[in-house]
Amino acid sequence: MAIKRKTKVDSAFSMSSMTDIVFLLLIFFLVTSTLINPNALKLLLPKSTGQVSAKATVSVSVKDWHNGNYSYHINGDQTPILFSEVEDALIEQLQSQDDPTFSIYADETVPVKEVVALMNIAKRNHYKVIMATSPE
C-alpha cells in the first residue's frame, strides 16, 4: 500500500536572509576598517628605564638654535648638514643593512614638525625609527 503525502516538501532555499547578513557584515567591516589608520609609522619608542631590541647603527640629531633654525647631524658629526641632504646621507649609511634602523635624537625644544619630517624619510625608504629618550 502506497501512502502519499498531500503536501510536497519544497527543497528550495531562500537566499534573501543570507544576503542580508552578508551585506550587513560587509558594511560593518567597511566602517571599522576606516577607523584604522594605515598611514601610521612604525615607531619604536624605548622606555627610559628599559632597553630596545633593535639597535640603530645610524643616528640623526636635531639641534634647536632658538631662532627658527635647526641643524641636523648624522652620527654625532659636529658639522651640520641641510635637511635636504639628510635623506641622501641616510640612504648611503643604511643601504647595506638587512634591517635598516636609525634613531632620532631631538632636543626637547625641537617642534614635532621637524621630527615628523625625519619620520617621513623613514617611511618613504621603509626604515625603522627609534625615538631616543633620556633616562628619568
C-alpha positions in Angstrom: 0.0 0.0 0.0 1.5 3.3 -1.1 0.9 6.2 1.3 1.1 9.5 -0.5 1.5 12.9 1.2 -0.8 15.6 0.3 1.9 18.3 0.8 5.1 18.0 -1.0 8.4 19.0 0.6 9.8 22.1 -1.1 13.6 21.8 -1.4 14.1 25.5 -2.4 16.0 27.7 -0.1 15.5 31.4 0.2 18.8 33.2 0.0 17.4 36.6 0.9 18.2 36.3 4.6 21.7 35.1 3.8 22.4 38.0 1.5 21.1 40.4 4.2 23.6 39.0 6.7 26.5 39.2 4.2 25.5 42.8 3.3 25.4 43.8 7.0 28.8 42.2 7.6 30.3 44.0 4.6 29.0 47.3 5.9 30.4 46.5 9.4 33.9 45.7 8.1 34.0 48.7 5.8 33.1 51.1 8.7 35.6 49.5 11.1 38.4 49.5 8.6 38.2 53.3 8.2 38.9 53.6 11.9 42.3 52.0 11.4 45.0 54.4 10.3 47.0 52.7 7.6 49.5 55.5 7.3 50.8 55.2 10.8 54.6 55.0 11.1 56.1 52.0 12.8 57.9 53.8 15.6 59.8 52.0 18.3 59.6 54.2 21.4 62.0 53.0 24.0 61.1 53.4 27.7 63.6 55.5 29.6 64.3 52.7 32.1 64.5 49.8 29.6 66.2 48.6 26.5 65.0 48.2 22.9 65.7 45.0 21.0 66.5 46.9 17.8 69.9 48.5 17.7 70.3 51.6 15.5 73.6 52.0 13.7 72.9 55.5 12.4 71.7 58.4 14.5 70.2 61.7 13.4 70.5 64.6 15.9 68.4 67.7 15.6 69.5 70.8 17.4 67.3 73.9 18.0 69.1 77.2 17.8 66.1 79.1 19.2 65.9 81.4 16.2 63.8 79.2 13.9 66.9 77.4 12.6 67.6 73.7 13.2 70.8 71.8 12.5 70.9 68.1 11.5 73.9 65.9 12.4 74.5 62.4 11.3 76.2 60.0 13.8 77.1 62.9 16.1 79.2 64.6 13.5 79.9 68.2 14.6 79.4 69.7 11.1 75.7 70.1 10.4 74.1 69.2 7.1 71.0 70.7 5.5 67.6 68.9 5.8 67.6 68.3 2.1 70.8 66.3 2.5 69.6 64.1 5.4 67.7 61.6 3.2 70.7 61.0 0.9 73.0 60.6 3.8 70.7 58.1 5.5 70.4 56.1 2.2 74.1 56.0 1.9 74.6 54.8 5.5 71.8 52.3 5.6 71.9 50.8 2.1 73.9 47.7 3.0 71.9 46.7 6.1 69.3 43.9 6.3 67.1 45.7 8.8 67.8 49.4 8.4 67.1 51.3 11.6 68.0 54.8 12.7 67.5 56.7 15.8 66.3 60.3 16.2 67.9 62.4 19.0 65.8 65.6 19.1 66.3 68.4 21.5 63.2 68.8 23.7 62.6 72.3 22.2 62.5 71.0 18.6 59.0 71.2 17.3 57.2 68.0 16.4 57.0 69.1 12.7 60.8 68.6 12.4 60.7 65.2 14.0 57.8 64.1 11.8 59.8 65.2 8.7 62.5 62.7 9.7 59.9 60.0 10.3 58.5 60.7 6.8 62.0 60.0 5.4 62.0 56.7 7.2 58.5 55.8 5.9 59.5 56.6 2.3 62.6 54.4 2.5 61.0 51.6 4.6 63.3 52.2 7.6 62.5 51.6 11.2 62.8 54.5 13.6 63.8 54.7 17.3 63.0 57.8 19.1 65.7 58.3 21.7 64.7 59.5 25.2 66.8 60.4 28.2 66.5 58.4 31.4 64.4 59.7 34.2 
